[in-house]
Amino acid sequence: MTITLKEAKGRYPQEWIAFRVEKEAKEVDDNRGHVLDHDRDRREVHRRLREKKVKEAYITFAGPLIRPGYAVMFLCDRS
């Protein structure tokens, strides 16, 4: 059974998800496929994918990357 990426994010909130897209859609979250792995630690997801010799996976985080109350600033070097 395939699920959408949006459904996968709902099942595994605040986790990194390795997803194999089977059917592409206009919106990324509407892509259908299978969850290959998931974990709160991104390094664990990558380690297990290497063990399984997975060559292609879409890896995303199911939640905000920046915690509420925090901000990010990017510096641009215009030299």
DSSP file (Angstrom, degrees, kcal/mol; ACC not computed):
  #  RESIDUE AA STRUCTURE BP1 BP2  ACC     N-H-->O    O-->H-N    N-H-->O    O-->H-N    TCO  KAPPA ALPHA  PHI   PSI    X-CA   Y-CA   Z-CA
    1    1 A M              0   0    0      0, 0.0     2,-0.2     0, 0.0    32,-0.0   0.000 360.0 360.0 360.0 128.9    0.0    0.0    0.0
    2    2 A T        -     0   0    0     32,-0.1     2,-0.3    30,-0.0    32,-0.2  -0.645 360.0-168.1 -93.2 153.7    1.4    3.4   -1.0
    3    3 A I  E     -A   33   0A   0     30,-2.4    30,-2.6    -2,-0.2     2,-0.2  -0.878  26.0-101.2-131.6 166.4    0.8    6.6    1.1
    4    4 A T  E  >  -A   32   0A   0     -2,-0.3     4,-2.1    28,-0.2    28,-0.2  -0.507  29.8-117.2 -83.4 159.4    1.4   10.2    0.4
    5    5 A L  H  > S+     0   0    0     26,-1.8     4,-2.4    23,-0.3     5,-0.2   0.872 117.8  57.7 -62.1 -35.9    4.4   12.0    1.8
    6    6 A K  H  > S+     0   0    0     23,-2.3     4,-1.6    25,-0.2    -1,-0.2   0.909 106.1  48.4 -60.8 -42.5    2.0   14.2    3.8
    7    7 A E  H  > S+     0   0    0     22,-0.3     4,-1.7     2,-0.2    -1,-0.2   0.893 109.9  52.4 -64.3 -40.0    0.5   11.0    5.4
    8    8 A A  H  X S+     0   0    0     -4,-2.1     4,-1.9     1,-0.2    -2,-0.2   0.906 107.5  51.4 -62.7 -41.8    4.0    9.8    6.3
    9    9 A K  H  < S+     0   0    0     -4,-2.4    -1,-0.2     1,-0.2    -2,-0.2   0.852 108.7  52.5 -63.9 -33.4    4.8   13.1    7.9
   10   10 A G  H  < S+     0   0    0     -4,-1.6    -1,-0.2     1,-0.2    -2,-0.2   0.835 110.4  47.3 -69.4 -33.3    1.6   12.8   10.0
   11   11 A R  H  < S+     0   0    0     -4,-1.7    -2,-0.2     1,-0.2    -1,-0.2   0.805 122.0  34.1 -76.3 -30.6    2.6    9.3   11.1
   12   12 A Y  S >< S-     0   0    0     -4,-1.9     3,-1.2    -5,-0.2    50,-0.3  -0.512  80.0-176.9-126.5  63.4    6.2   10.2   12.1
   13   13 A P  T 3  S+     0   0    0      0, 0.0    50,-0.2     0, 0.0     3,-0.1  -0.307  71.3  12.3 -64.8 145.9    6.1   13.8   13.4
   14   14 A Q  T 3  S+     0   0    0     48,-3.5     2,-0.3     1,-0.2    49,-0.2   0.768 107.5 112.0  60.3  28.7    9.4   15.4   14.4
   15   15 A E  S <  S-     0   0    0     -3,-1.2    47,-2.7    47,-0.3     2,-0.4  -0.909  72.7-111.9-127.0 157.3   11.3   12.6   12.6
   16   16 A W  E     -BC  39  61A   0     23,-3.3    23,-1.8    -2,-0.3     2,-0.4  -0.725  36.7-157.9 -82.5 136.3   13.5   12.2    9.6
   17   17 A I  E     -BC  38  60A   0     43,-3.2    43,-2.1    -2,-0.4     2,-0.6  -0.971  15.3-155.6-124.0 130.0   11.8   10.2    6.9
   18   18 A A  E     -BC  37  59A   0     19,-2.8    18,-3.2    -2,-0.4    19,-1.3  -0.932  27.3-175.5 -99.8 121.0   13.4    8.3    4.0
   19   19 A F  E     -BC  35  58A   0     39,-2.8    39,-3.3    -2,-0.6     2,-0.7  -0.956  23.6-149.1-127.0 132.7   10.7    8.0    1.3
   20   20 A R  E     -B   34   0A   0     14,-3.0    14,-2.0    -2,-0.4     2,-0.4  -0.907  22.3-140.1-101.3 115.6   10.7    6.2   -2.0
   21   21 A V  E     +B   33   0A   0     -2,-0.7    12,-0.3    12,-0.2     3,-0.1  -0.611  28.4 169.5 -78.6 125.4    8.5    8.0   -4.5
   22   22 A E  E    S+     0   0A   0     10,-3.1     2,-0.4    -2,-0.4    11,-0.2   0.725  73.8  23.8-101.6 -33.8    6.4    5.7   -6.6
   23   23 A K  E    S-B   32   0A   0      9,-2.3     9,-2.7     2,-0.0    -1,-0.3  -0.955  77.4-141.8-140.3 117.9    4.1    8.3   -8.2
   24   24 A E        -     0   0    0     -2,-0.4     2,-0.2     7,-0.2     4,-0.1  -0.483  18.0-171.0 -80.4 147.9    5.0   11.9   -8.5
   25   25 A A        -     0   0    0      2,-0.2     6,-0.1    -2,-0.2     5,-0.0  -0.761  39.3-100.7-126.3 173.6    2.4   14.7   -8.0
   26   26 A K  S    S+     0   0    0     -2,-0.2     2,-0.4     4,-0.1    -1,-0.1   0.932 111.1  50.3 -61.8 -46.2    2.4   18.5   -8.6
   27   27 A E  S >  S-     0   0    0      1,-0.1     3,-1.4    -3,-0.0     4,-0.4  -0.781  84.6-132.8 -96.6 137.7    3.0   19.2   -4.9
   28   28 A V  G >  S+     0   0    0     -2,-0.4     3,-1.8     1,-0.3   -23,-0.3   0.900 106.1  55.2 -55.8 -45.4    5.8   17.3   -3.1
   29   29 A D  G 3  S+     0   0    0      1,-0.3   -23,-2.3   -24,-0.1   -22,-0.3   0.666 102.5  58.7 -65.9 -14.8    3.6   16.4   -0.1
   30   30 A D  G <  S+     0   0    0     -3,-1.4    -1,-0.3   -25,-0.2    -2,-0.2   0.500  77.2 118.4 -91.8  -4.7    1.2   14.7   -2.5
   31   31 A N    <   -     0   0    0     -3,-1.8   -26,-1.8    -4,-0.4     2,-0.4  -0.334  58.9-138.9 -58.3 142.4    3.8   12.3   -3.9
   32   32 A R  E     +AB   4  23A   0     -9,-2.7   -10,-3.1   -28,-0.2    -9,-2.3  -0.838  46.0  98.0-107.9 145.1    2.8    8.7   -3.3
   33   33 A G  E     -AB   3  21A   0    -30,-2.6   -30,-2.4    -2,-0.4     2,-0.4  -0.926  62.0 -57.6 176.3-149.8    5.3    6.0   -2.2
   34   34 A H  E     - B   0  20A   0    -14,-2.0   -14,-3.0    -2,-0.3     2,-0.6  -0.954  35.0-121.2-129.6 142.7    6.7    4.0    0.7
   35   35 A V  E     - B   0  19A   0     -2,-0.4   -16,-0.3   -16,-0.2     3,-0.1  -0.739  25.3-176.8 -79.7 121.0    8.5    4.9    3.9
   36   36 A L  E     -     0   0A   0    -18,-3.2     2,-0.3    -2,-0.6   -17,-0.2   0.802  65.0 -21.8 -87.3 -33.4   11.9    3.2    3.8
   37   37 A D  E     - B   0  18A   0    -19,-1.3   -19,-2.8     2,-0.0    -1,-0.4  -0.972  56.2-167.4-167.8 162.0   13.0    4.3    7.3
   38   38 A H  E     + B   0  17A   0     -2,-0.3     2,-0.3   -21,-0.2   -21,-0.2  -0.970  15.9 149.5-158.8 148.1   12.4    7.0    9.9
   39   39 A D  E     - B   0  16A   0    -23,-1.8   -23,-3.3    -2,-0.3     6,-0.1  -0.957  51.2-116.1-170.3 157.7   14.1    8.1   13.1
   40   40 A R  S    S+     0   0    0     -2,-0.3     2,-0.7   -25,-0.3     3,-0.1   0.744 104.0  69.6 -72.4 -23.3   14.6   11.3   15.2
   41   41 A D    >>  -     0   0    0      1,-0.2     4,-1.5   -25,-0.1     3,-0.7  -0.866  69.9-159.1-101.8 113.0   18.3   11.0   14.4
   42   42 A R  H 3> S+     0   0    0     -2,-0.7     4,-2.2     1,-0.2     5,-0.2   0.854  92.0  59.3 -57.1 -37.3   19.1   11.8   10.8
   43   43 A R  H 3> S+     0   0    0      1,-0.2     4,-2.5     2,-0.2    -1,-0.2   0.857 102.2  53.1 -63.3 -34.7   22.4   10.0   11.0
   44   44 A E  H <> S+     0   0    0     -3,-0.7     4,-2.6     2,-0.2     5,-0.2   0.901 107.2  51.2 -67.0 -40.3   20.6    6.8   12.0
   45   45 A V  H  X S+     0   0    0     -4,-1.5     4,-2.2     1,-0.2    -2,-0.2   0.947 113.1  45.3 -60.5 -47.9   18.4    7.0    8.9
   46   46 A H  H  X S+     0   0    0     -4,-2.2     4,-2.2     2,-0.2    -2,-0.2   0.902 112.1  52.1 -62.9 -41.4   21.5    7.4    6.7
   47   47 A R  H  X S+     0   0    0     -4,-2.5     4,-2.2     1,-0.2    -2,-0.2   0.936 111.7  45.3 -61.2 -47.0   23.4    4.6    8.4
   48   48 A R  H  X S+     0   0    0     -4,-2.6     4,-2.2     1,-0.2    -1,-0.2   0.862 110.4  54.0 -68.1 -34.8   20.5    2.1    8.0
   49   49 A L  H  <>S+     0   0    0     -4,-2.2     5,-2.5    -5,-0.2     4,-0.4   0.905 109.0  49.4 -64.4 -39.2   20.0    3.1    4.3
   50   50 A R  H ><5S+     0   0    0     -4,-2.2     3,-1.0     3,-0.2    -2,-0.2   0.920 109.5  51.9 -63.6 -42.3   23.7    2.5    3.7
   51   51 A E  H 3<5S+     0   0    0     -4,-2.2    -2,-0.2     1,-0.3    -1,-0.2   0.894 112.7  44.8 -59.2 -40.3   23.3   -0.9    5.4
   52   52 A K  T 3<5S-     0   0    0     -4,-2.2    -1,-0.3    -5,-0.1    -2,-0.2   0.499 110.7-126.5 -81.6  -3.8   20.4   -1.8    3.2
   53   53 A K  T < 5 +     0   0    0     -3,-1.0     2,-0.4    -4,-0.4    -3,-0.2   0.865  41.9 176.7  58.2  39.7   22.3   -0.4    0.1
   54   54 A V      < -     0   0    0     -5,-2.5    -1,-0.2     1,-0.2     3,-0.1  -0.630  13.3-174.3 -74.6 127.2   19.4    1.9   -0.8
   55   55 A K        +     0   0    0     -2,-0.4     2,-0.4     1,-0.2    -1,-0.2   0.790  66.1  35.6 -94.0 -33.3   20.5    4.0   -3.8
   56   56 A E        +     0   0    0      2,-0.0     2,-0.3     0, 0.0    -1,-0.2  -0.981  65.0 140.3-132.5 125.0   17.5    6.4   -4.1
   57   57 A A        -     0   0    0     -2,-0.4     2,-0.6    -3,-0.1   -37,-0.2  -0.967  43.5-129.9-157.3 145.0   15.4    8.0   -1.4
   58   58 A Y  E     -C   19   0A   0    -39,-3.3   -39,-2.8    -2,-0.3     2,-0.5  -0.887  29.8-161.8 -94.8 119.5   13.9   11.3   -0.7
   59   59 A I  E     +C   18   0A   0     -2,-0.6     2,-0.3   -41,-0.2   -41,-0.2  -0.911  20.3 155.1-111.1 127.5   14.9   12.3    2.9
   60   60 A T  E     -C   17   0A   0    -43,-2.1   -43,-3.2    -2,-0.5     2,-0.4  -0.939  40.0-114.6-145.1 162.9   12.9   15.0    4.7
   61   61 A F  E     -C   16   0A   0     -2,-0.3     2,-1.4   -45,-0.2   -45,-0.2  -0.884  19.8-139.4-104.6 134.1   12.1   16.2    8.2
   62   62 A A  S    S+     0   0    0    -47,-2.7   -48,-3.5    -2,-0.4   -47,-0.3  -0.564  77.9  21.1 -92.8  71.9    8.5   16.0    9.4
   63   63 A G  S    S-     0   0    0     -2,-1.4     2,-0.2   -50,-0.2    -2,-0.1  -0.905 106.3 -41.5 156.9 178.9    8.3   19.2   11.2
   64   64 A P        -     0   0    0      0, 0.0    -2,-0.1     0, 0.0     0, 0.0  -0.502  38.5-149.9 -71.8 138.5    9.9   22.6   11.5
   65   65 A L  S    S+     0   0    0     -2,-0.2     2,-0.5     1,-0.1    -3,-0.0   0.776  86.3  60.4 -76.4 -26.4   13.7   22.5   11.4
   66   66 A I  S    S-     0   0    0      4,-0.1     3,-0.1     6,-0.0    -1,-0.1  -0.900  92.4-122.5-105.2 124.8   14.0   25.6   13.6
   67   67 A R    >   -     0   0    0     -2,-0.5     3,-2.1     1,-0.1    -2,-0.1  -0.318  38.8 -90.4 -64.4 145.6   12.4   25.3   17.0
   68   68 A P  T 3  S+     0   0    0      0, 0.0    -1,-0.1     0, 0.0     3,-0.1  -0.291 115.9  31.1 -55.1 137.4    9.7   27.8   17.9
   69   69 A G  T 3  S+     0   0    0      1,-0.4     2,-0.3    -3,-0.1    -2,-0.1   0.276 102.5  98.6  94.9 -10.6   11.2   30.9   19.5
   70   70 A Y    <   -     0   0    0     -3,-2.1    -1,-0.4    -4,-0.0     2,-0.3  -0.718  53.8-160.7-106.4 159.3   14.5   30.6   17.5
   71   71 A A        -     0   0    0     -2,-0.3     2,-0.4    -3,-0.1    -4,-0.1  -0.939   7.5-142.9-135.5 158.9   15.5   32.5   14.4
   72   72 A V        -     0   0    0     -2,-0.3     2,-0.4    -6,-0.1    -6,-0.0  -0.969  10.9-167.8-124.3 139.0   18.1   31.9   11.7
   73   73 A M        -     0   0    0     -2,-0.4     2,-0.5     2,-0.0    -2,-0.0  -0.995   6.4-156.1-128.7 132.1   20.1   34.5    9.9
   74   74 A F        -     0   0    0     -2,-0.4     2,-0.4     2,-0.0    -2,-0.0  -0.902  11.0-143.3-107.7 132.7   22.2   33.9    6.8
   75   75 A L        -     0   0    0     -2,-0.5     2,-0.5     2,-0.0    -2,-0.0  -0.768   9.4-152.7 -95.0 139.5   25.1   36.1    5.9
   76   76 A C        -     0   0    0     -2,-0.4     2,-0.8     2,-0.0    -2,-0.0  -0.944   4.9-148.8-112.6 129.7   25.8   37.0    2.3
   77   77 A D        -     0   0    0     -2,-0.5    -2,-0.0     1,-0.1     0, 0.0  -0.868  15.4-179.4 -96.4 112.8   29.3   37.9    1.2
   78   78 A R              0   0    0     -2,-0.8    -1,-0.1     1,-0.2    -2,-0.0  -0.030 360.0 360.0-103.1  30.4   29.0   40.4   -1.6
   79   79 A S              0   0    0      0, 0.0    -1,-0.2     0, 0.0    -2,-0.0   0.483 360.0 360.0 -86.8 360.0   32.7   40.8   -2.3
